[in-house]
Amino acid sequence: MEQRVSLITLGVADLGRSAAFYERLGWERSVRKAEGVAFFQTGGMVLALWPRAELAGDAGVTDDGGDFHGMALAQNARSRAEVDAVLAEAAAAGATLVRPARETFWGGYAGYFADPDGFLWEIAWNPGFTLTENGDVILPE
């Protein structure tokens, strides 16, 4: 697994309120208007805001105030095969496979693992995002 983070996704209580907060900070929301999520390009990384319940559901975990921390780190892969390889590598290193990789509703391929403290990592191949040679994620215009 490469030593990099592509996205940080915060599970938020109110998407409109949270997006407006970051915009008031002077952050520019991506013109890529995906319904139900807000993206902010942050250098070579992306901050995503997504309703907390939907993030938990996507990861296949229960948002019961227990182990779900309300956020996920993500690493974008260059292919579906790389997603599978990274998830296998993480499991071999002691991660818990939370959700095996599968086709996504947004046209990609992704799975989740949890580190020893329960922090979620999504490993995803997203055909709509550019991934540079050094691993930076660039949102589409």
Secondary structure as UniProt FT lines:
FT   STRAND          7..12
FT   HELIX           15..24
FT   TURN            25..26
FT   TURN            35..36
FT   STRAND          38..42
FT   TURN            43..44
FT   STRAND          45..51
FT   HELIX           52..59
FT   STRAND          71..76
FT   HELIX           80..92
FT   TURN            93..94
FT   STRAND          96..103
FT   TURN            105..106
FT   STRAND          109..114
FT   TURN            116..117
FT   STRAND          120..125
FT   TURN            127..128
FT   STRAND          130..131
FT   TURN            133..134
FT   STRAND          137..138
//
